[in-house]
Amino acid sequence: MRIIHLIDYFQPKLGYQETYLALAHLRLGHHVTVITSDRHYPFSDYASAFQKILGERKKKPGKFKEYGLDTLRLAAIEMPFTPVIFLRNFRQPFIRNNFHTNCFMTVTPLILIRILKIHY
């Protein structure tokens, strides 16, 4: 099965549940793609606490392999002083896939619902 994980801020070095779930799907033999922003989460103390672990907060957009996962990092727009983010160029993703989203602070899931014409 092809599974897409839609994640606002993907930082596998910190080991959040979205990383573990995507890796579990990969181990089960599924083709997994992570679609995420080109940023790490805007922790208030990022420079002093997280930069040593994660590197620069803003990453280069593009396709990468991260922890064995196909990762598509899209340029993003953030609302200042909040964790709210908007993925740019998130248009017509892979329509015939199963989606999993952890984007609870963004408009990205709403765009996905509109693209896929999902009804509640």
Backbone torsions as a table, in degrees:
resi	resn	phi	psi	omega
1	MET	NA	146.1	175.8
2	ARG	-96.8	124.1	-177.4
3	ILE	-124.8	133.5	175.6
4	ILE	-112.6	128.3	173.8
5	HIS	-102.6	120.1	-180.0
6	LEU	-102.0	112.9	-171.6
7	ILE	-131.9	130.7	178.7
8	ASP	-58.7	-58.2	-176.4
9	TYR	-125.6	109.6	-178.5
10	PHE	-101.5	113.6	-179.8
11	GLN	-135.6	78.5	-173.6
12	PRO	-59.9	-23.7	179.3
13	LYS	-64.6	-22.0	179.4
14	LEU	-89.5	-13.9	172.1
15	GLY	69.8	42.5	175.8
16	TYR	-74.8	167.6	-175.4
17	GLN	-59.4	-32.1	-179.8
18	GLU	-66.3	-31.0	175.5
19	THR	-70.0	-48.0	-178.8
20	TYR	-62.2	-39.1	180.0
21	LEU	-67.4	-44.4	178.4
22	ALA	-62.0	-41.9	178.3
23	LEU	-66.4	-36.3	177.2
24	ALA	-65.0	-42.2	176.6
25	HIS	-61.5	-40.0	178.4
26	LEU	-63.3	-44.9	179.6
27	ARG	-63.4	-28.8	178.5
28	LEU	-78.2	-0.6	176.0
29	GLY	96.8	6.2	179.0
30	HIS	-80.9	154.9	173.2
31	HIS	-88.8	114.1	-172.5
32	VAL	-113.4	132.8	173.4
33	THR	-125.4	134.7	175.2
34	VAL	-104.2	125.7	173.3
35	ILE	-108.7	125.1	-173.1
36	THR	-150.3	179.5	178.5
37	SER	-85.4	172.2	177.5
38	ASP	-91.5	23.2	-176.3
39	ARG	-128.9	157.4	164.7
40	HIS	-95.8	160.0	-177.8
41	TYR	-55.0	140.6	-177.3
42	PRO	-81.6	63.5	176.3
43	PHE	-56.9	142.6	-177.5
44	SER	-63.0	-28.7	-179.8
45	ASP	-112.4	36.4	-174.4
46	TYR	-54.1	-49.7	-174.7
47	ALA	-59.6	-41.0	-176.0
48	SER	-87.5	-31.5	-174.0
49	ALA	-104.1	-32.6	-171.3
50	PHE	-114.9	-22.2	-175.7
51	GLN	-61.5	-34.5	178.3
52	LYS	-64.4	-32.4	-178.6
53	ILE	-85.5	-47.1	-171.6
54	LEU	-98.3	-18.6	-174.6
55	GLY	86.5	-162.3	-179.5
56	GLU	-57.5	145.2	-179.0
57	ARG	-66.3	-38.9	179.6
58	LYS	-94.6	126.7	-179.9
59	LYS	-103.9	168.8	176.9
60	LYS	-78.7	130.6	175.6
61	PRO	-67.6	152.3	177.4
62	GLY	143.4	-172.8	179.9
63	LYS	-97.1	132.8	-177.8
64	PHE	-142.2	164.7	168.5
65	LYS	-106.0	117.9	178.7
66	GLU	-125.8	116.1	-178.0
67	TYR	55.6	35.1	179.6
68	GLY	83.7	-2.8	-178.4
69	LEU	-97.6	134.9	171.4
70	ASP	-67.8	121.7	-175.9
71	THR	-123.6	127.9	175.3
72	LEU	-110.3	109.7	178.7
73	ARG	-97.1	120.3	-179.4
74	LEU	-102.9	145.3	173.6
75	ALA	-57.2	145.6	-174.4
76	ALA	-133.8	158.9	173.5
77	ILE	-119.0	128.7	179.7
78	GLU	-109.9	147.8	170.8
79	MET	-82.8	123.9	-176.9
80	PRO	-55.0	139.5	175.6
81	PHE	65.2	20.8	176.1
82	THR	-139.9	164.8	173.1
83	PRO	-88.7	10.5	-178.2
84	VAL	-76.4	130.8	-174.2
85	ILE	-138.2	150.7	177.8
86	PHE	-126.5	122.9	179.2
87	LEU	-81.1	119.8	179.3
88	ARG	-77.8	153.2	178.5
89	ASN	60.0	24.4	174.8
90	PHE	-91.8	89.3	-172.4
91	ARG	-108.7	-92.1	-174.6
92	GLN	-109.8	85.4	179.8
93	PRO	-72.2	-170.0	-177.9
94	PHE	-66.5	99.5	-171.6
95	ILE	-63.3	-40.3	-174.9
96	ARG	-92.0	58.4	179.4
97	ASN	-135.7	165.8	172.0
98	ASN	-95.2	132.3	-176.4
99	PHE	-108.0	144.5	170.6
100	HIS	-131.5	129.0	-178.5
101	THR	-126.2	139.5	172.8
102	ASN	-117.0	20.1	-176.3
103	CYS	-88.4	82.8	-177.0
104	PHE	-93.7	-7.3	-177.3
105	MET	-116.2	19.8	-175.7
106	THR	-133.3	175.2	174.6
107	VAL	-92.3	-4.0	-176.6
108	THR	-55.9	-46.5	177.8
109	PRO	-61.4	-33.0	178.1
110	LEU	-66.4	-37.8	176.6
111	ILE	-66.1	-41.7	178.4
112	LEU	-60.6	-44.3	178.4
113	ILE	-60.1	-41.3	179.4
114	ARG	-66.7	-43.2	179.9
115	ILE	-61.8	-45.5	-176.3
116	LEU	-85.1	-6.1	-179.7
117	LYS	56.0	47.7	178.5
118	ILE	-82.7	137.7	178.5
119	HIS	-114.9	139.3	176.9
120	TYR	-85.6	NA	NA
